[in-house]
């Protein structure tokens, strides 16, 4: 944990990955994140593998640096207790549909007048103004709608989902960006903002950085899509004994590569030094890489290409990452002791700040583990806390 947001309290009313990934990032930066869960716990708690019920591996990974408050929000007393917790908060994040948030009184119109310092974030599927505005959304659905599945098509052109919860994680990072910007705005002006983070818009915004391409002009200069990335020969290249990633990028890379593979004839072409002409022939150039790689082993290629300063690397499987030299040397994977789950392998936060010493992370909590301390801090009496426990 990097103690940069100490003193900032975040109420986390999210579940699955989009919101919890965002609030984990805020907690890893030092915020006090209070994760509010229903009596049965949020659904990711129960996704295998797990050593104990309600403590699944993915939950343990994405819910570090948080405290857990278990409340049955269908009970009026619990809902009132949550209001008292929110009264002392800086940020509230939920991922409910707008109508559900309004029914529970968790919309900004209800909450922000009660706590004028509260920054309110709604993590939703679709932005206002469109026909899907109040629809629910999940990662696979938005991957299809946003174009992610299409650009990840297989060799036969059939769309494929990216094998990650990629839209949730992209949107989660936009939540973090919005919260940090809103905190800075409040510090400068005294004004607390409410904002929405819609998955569909986040995914499309992210995808179209490169794939908007010629459609950025009006009228368009080309169809959408960045040609180099949609090139069928842009792939992990088969070697004699495995696969390798190779990306000649600058002119010097291409020149050196053609010399290494004995294709000086291509480097001698009049169009070769021209970056525009070379980009128009990217399919042809990548085909040269594809045809050359099977002649040697991955290790042989890595030695020669690195000596020529041509960007390259091995193609790691998931299980290879634990022995990856760079990650091992930098201490990226760490073992932390969990009070109920024992030793856990976790990833350290990728950010490193000069002059700020990282502290031990808070392990992912059991459901309701911090009920008494959170509610007492919000001003509830022992009798009120005991009555809530009965619900």
C-alpha positions in Angstrom: 0.0 0.0 0.0 1.3 3.4 -1.0 0.0 6.0 1.6 -0.8 8.9 -0.7 -4.6 9.1 -0.2 -4.6 8.7 3.6 -7.5 10.5 5.1 -9.8 9.8 2.1 -12.7 7.5 2.8 -14.4 5.6 0.0 -17.7 3.8 0.3 -17.6 0.9 -2.1 -21.1 -0.3 -3.1 -19.8 -2.3 -6.1 -19.5 -5.9 -7.0 -17.9 -8.2 -9.6 -14.7 -6.6 -11.1 -15.3 -3.1 -12.6 -15.9 -1.3 -9.3 -13.9 -3.6 -7.0 -10.8 -3.3 -9.3 -11.2 0.5 -9.1 -11.6 0.6 -5.3 -8.6 -1.8 -4.9 -6.5 0.8 -6.8 -7.7 3.6 -4.5 -7.1 1.4 -1.4 -3.6 0.5 -2.7 -2.9 4.3 -2.8 -3.9 4.7 0.8 -7.6 5.4 0.8 -9.8 3.9 3.5 -12.1 1.8 1.4 -15.3 0.4 3.1 -16.7 -2.4 1.0 -20.5 -2.7 1.7 -21.8 -6.2 1.1 -25.1 -8.0 1.4 -25.5 -10.7 4.0 -24.5 -13.5 1.6 -21.5 -11.5 0.3 -20.9 -10.3 -3.2 -20.9 -12.9 -5.9 -17.2 -12.9 -6.7 -16.6 -14.2 -3.2 -18.0 -17.5 -4.3 -16.0 -18.1 -7.5 -13.6 -21.0 -7.3 -10.9 -21.8 -6.5 -11.2 -21.3 -2.8 -9.9 -22.9 0.4 -12.9 -21.6 2.4 -16.4 -20.6 1.5 -16.7 -16.9 0.5 -13.0 -16.5 0.0 -12.4 -17.2 -3.6 -9.1 -16.5 -5.3 -10.3 -13.7 -7.5 -12.1 -12.0 -4.6 -8.9 -12.2 -2.5 -6.9 -10.6 -5.3 -9.1 -7.7 -6.2 -10.4 -6.8 -2.7 -7.1 -6.2 -0.8 -6.7 -2.9 1.1 -10.4 -2.7 2.1 -12.6 -3.1 5.2 -15.9 -5.0 4.9 -19.3 -3.8 6.2 -22.1 -6.3 5.9 -25.6 -4.7 5.8 -29.0 -5.9 4.6 -30.0 -2.7 2.8 -33.6 -4.0 2.5 -33.9 -3.4 6.2 -34.7 0.2 7.1 -32.3 0.2 10.1 -29.4 -1.0 8.0 -30.2 1.5 5.4 -30.2 4.3 8.0 -26.9 3.0 9.4 -25.4 3.2 5.9 -26.4 6.9 5.7 -24.5 7.6 8.9 -21.4 5.9 7.5 -21.8 7.9 4.2 -22.0 11.1 6.2 -18.3 10.8 7.0 -17.2 9.7 3.5 -15.4 11.6 0.7 -16.3 9.3 -2.1 -19.2 6.8 -2.9 -19.0 4.4 -5.8 -21.8 2.1 -6.9 -22.5 -0.1 -9.9 -26.3 -0.3 -9.7 -28.6 0.6 -12.6 -30.0 4.1 -12.2 -33.5 3.1 -11.3 -32.2 0.7 -8.6 -30.0 3.4 -7.1 -32.9 5.8 -7.0 -35.1 3.3 -5.2 -32.5 2.8 -2.5 -31.8 6.5 -2.2 -28.2 6.1 -3.4 -28.5 8.5 -6.3 -26.6 11.8 -6.2 -29.8 13.8 -6.0 -30.5 12.2 -2.7 -27.1 11.8 -1.1 -25.1 14.8 -2.1 -27.4 17.4 -0.5 -27.0 15.5 2.8 -23.2 15.4 2.5 -22.0 18.4 0.3 -18.5 17.1 0.4 -19.4 13.7 -1.1 -18.0 12.8 -4.6 -20.6 10.4 -6.2 -19.6 7.9 -8.9 -22.0 5.7 -10.7 -20.3 2.8 -12.6 -22.9 1.8 -15.2 -23.2 0.0 -18.5 -24.3 2.8 -20.8 -24.2 6.6 -20.7 -27.3 8.8 -20.5 -29.0 9.9 -23.7 -28.9 6.5 -25.6 -31.5 3.7 -25.9 -29.5 1.4 -23.6 -29.2 4.0 -20.8 -30.9 1.9 -18.1 -29.8 -1.6 -19.3 -27.5 -3.8 -17.3 -24.2 -4.7 -18.9 -21.5 -7.3 -18.5 -18.1 -7.6 -19.9 -18.9 -10.0 -22.8 -21.9 -8.0 -23.9 -19.9 -4.8 -24.1 -16.9 -6.5 -25.8 -19.4 -7.3 -28.5 -21.1 -3.9 -28.7 -17.9 -1.9 -28.6 -15.9 -3.7 -31.3 -13.5 -5.5 -29.1 -14.7 -9.0 -30.2 -14.6 -8.0 -33.8 -11.0 -6.7 -33.9 -10.0 -9.9 -32.0 -11.4 -12.1 -34.7 -9.9 -15.5 -35.4 -8.2 -16.6 -38.6 -11.7 -17.3 -40.2 -13.0 -13.9 -39.3 -15.3 -15.0 -36.5 -15.4 -12.5 -33.6 -13.8 -13.7 -30.4 -13.9 -12.3 -26.9 -10.6 -11.2 -25.4 -9.9 -13.8 -22.7 -9.9 -11.2 -19.9 -12.5 -9.2 -18.1 -11.0 -6.4 -20.1 -13.9 -3.9 -20.3 -14.4 -4.1 -16.5 -10.7 -3.4 -15.9 -10.5 -0.6 -18.4 -13.6 1.0 -17.0 -12.3 0.6 -13.5 -9.2 2.6 -14.4 -11.5 5.4 -15.7 -13.3 5.3 -12.3 -9.9 5.9 -10.6 -9.1 8.7 -13.0 -12.5 10.3 -12.3 -12.2 10.0 -8.5 -8.7 11.5 -8.4 -9.7 14.4 -10.7 -12.8 15.1 -8.6 -10.8 15.0 -5.4 -8.4 17.6 -6.9 -11.2 19.7 -8.1 -12.8 19.6 -4.6 -9.5 20.6 -3.0 -9.1 23.6 -5.3 -12.7 24.8 -5.4 -14.6 23.2 -2.5 -17.1 21.8 -5.0 -17.9 18.0 -4.8 -18.9 16.5 -8.1 -21.0 13.5 -9.2 -20.1 11.6 -12.4 -20.8 8.4 -14.3 -18.5 5.9 -15.8 -20.3 4.0 -18.6 -18.6 0.7 -19.7 -19.7 1.0 -23.3 -18.3 4.5 -23.8 -15.1 3.6 -21.9 -14.4 0.5 -24.0 -15.1 2.3 -27.3 -13.0 5.3 -26.3 -10.2 3.0 -25.4 -10.5 0.9 -28.6 -10.7 3.9 -31.0 -7.4 5.5 -30.0 -5.8 3.7 -32.9 -8.8 2.2 -34.7 -10.6 5.5 -35.4 -7.9 5.9 -38.1 -9.0 7.7 -41.2 -12.5 8.2 -39.8 -11.1 11.0 -37.7 -11.4 13.2 -40.8 -14.6 14.5 -42.2 -15.1 13.3 -44.9 -13.2 10.1 -43.9 -9.9 9.3 -45.6 -10.2 5.6 -45.0 -12.2 2.9 -43.3 -11.7 2.5 -39.5 -9.0 0.2 -38.3 -5.2 0.5 -37.8 -3.8 -1.5 -40.6 -0.7 -2.7 -38.7 -2.7 -4.2 -35.9 -5.3 -5.8 -38.2 -2.5 -7.4 -40.3 -3.0 -11.3 -40.3 0.8 -11.7 -40.1 0.9 -9.7 -36.8 1.0 -12.5 -34.4 3.4 -14.5 -32.2 5.7 -16.0 -34.8 6.5 -19.7 -34.8 10.2 -20.5 -34.3 11.9 -23.9 -34.6 11.0 -24.8 -31.0 8.3 -22.3 -29.9 7.1 -18.7 -30.5 8.6 -15.3 -30.4 7.3 -11.7 -30.5 9.2 -9.5 -32.9 8.5 -5.8 -33.8 10.9 -3.9 -36.0 9.5 -0.4 -35.7 12.0 2.3 -36.5 13.7 2.4 -39.9 17.0 1.2 -38.3 15.1 -1.9 -37.0 13.7 -2.8 -40.4 17.1 -2.3 -42.1 19.0 -4.5 -39.6 16.3 -7.1 -39.7 16.4 -7.4 -43.5 20.2 -7.8 -43.2 19.9 -10.5 -40.6 17.4 -12.6 -42.6 19.2 -12.1 -45.9 16.6 -9.9 -47.5 18.8 -7.0 -48.5 16.9 -6.9 -51.7 13.9 -5.5 -49.9 15.9 -3.0 -48.0 17.3 -1.8 -51.3 13.9 -1.0 -52.7 13.3 2.7 -53.3 10.1 2.7 -51.2 11.8 1.1 -48.2 13.2 4.2 -46.5 9.9 6.0 -46.8 7.8 5.4 -43.6 4.5 6.0 -45.3 5.3 3.6 -48.2 6.7 1.1 -45.7 3.5 1.3 -43.6 1.4 0.6 -46.7 3.4 -2.6 -47.2 3.2 -3.7 -43.6 1.4 -7.0 -44.6 4.3 -7.8 -46.9 7.0 -6.9 -44.3 5.3 -8.9 -41.5 5.1 -11.9 -43.9 8.9 -11.7 -44.2 9.2 -12.0 -40.4 6.7 -14.9 -40.4 8.6 -16.8 -43.1 12.0 -16.3 -41.5 11.4 -17.2 -37.9 11.0 -21.0 -38.2 14.7 -21.3 -39.3 16.0 -20.9 -35.8 15.1 -21.6 -32.2 13.6 -18.9 -30.0 16.8 -18.6 -28.0 18.9 -18.2 -31.1 16.6 -15.5 -32.4 16.5 -13.6 -29.1 20.3 -13.6 -28.9 20.7 -12.2 -32.5 17.8 -9.8 -32.5 18.7 -8.3 -29.1 22.3 -7.8 -30.3 20.9 -5.8 -33.2 18.6 -3.8 -30.8 15.5 -5.1 -32.6 12.5 -5.2 -30.2 11.7 -8.8 -29.4 10.7 -11.1 -26.6 9.6 -14.7 -25.8 5.9 -15.6 -25.7 5.2 -16.4 -22.1 2.4 -18.6 -20.9 0.6 -17.7 -17.7 2.6 -20.3 -15.8 5.8 -18.8 -17.2 5.2 -15.5 -15.5 6.2 -16.8 -12.1 9.7 -17.6 -13.4 10.0 -14.5 -15.7 13.4 -13.0 -14.9 12.3 -9.3 -15.0 9.3 -9.9 -12.7 11.4 -12.1 -10.3 14.2 -9.6 -10.1 11.8 -6.6 -9.5 9.9 -8.5 -6.8 6.6 -8.2 -8.6 5.1 -11.4 -7.2 5.1 -11.3 -3.4 3.9 -13.7 -0.6 1.6 -12.1 1.9 0.1 -13.8 5.0 -3.7 -13.8 5.2 -5.2 -14.4 8.6 -7.6 -17.1 7.4 -6.2 -18.2 4.0 -2.6 -18.5 4.9 0.2 -17.5 2.5 -1.1 -15.9 -0.7 0.9 -15.0 -3.8 0.0 -11.4 -4.8 1.2 -8.8 -7.3 2.6 -5.6 -5.9 1.2 -2.4 -7.1 3.0 -1.4 -10.4 3.4 2.3 -9.4 6.5 3.4 -7.5 6.8 6.9 -6.1 10.2 8.4 -5.2 10.3 9.4 -1.5 7.3 7.5 -0.4 7.8 4.2 1.4 5.3 1.5 0.6 3.5 -0.1 3.5 2.0 -3.6 4.0 -1.3 -4.2 2.3 -4.5 -5.0 4.1 -5.6 -8.5 3.3 -9.0 -9.0 1.7 -11.6 -9.1 4.4 -14.2 -11.6 5.5 -17.7 -10.5 4.9 -18.7 -8.1 7.7 -15.3 -8.4 9.4 -15.1 -4.7 10.3 -18.8 -4.1 11.0 -18.4 -3.0 14.7 -15.5 -0.7 14.1 -17.0 1.0 11.1 -20.4 1.4 12.7 -19.0 2.6 16.0 -16.9 5.2 14.1 -20.1 6.4 12.4 -21.6 7.1 15.8 -23.8 4.0 16.3 -24.2 2.9 19.9 -23.6 -0.7 21.1 -27.3 -1.3 21.2 -27.8 -0.1 17.7 -25.0 -2.3 16.4 -26.3 -5.3 18.3 -29.8 -4.7 16.7 -28.3 -4.5 13.3 -26.4 -7.8 13.8 -29.8 -9.5 14.4 -30.9 -8.6 10.9 
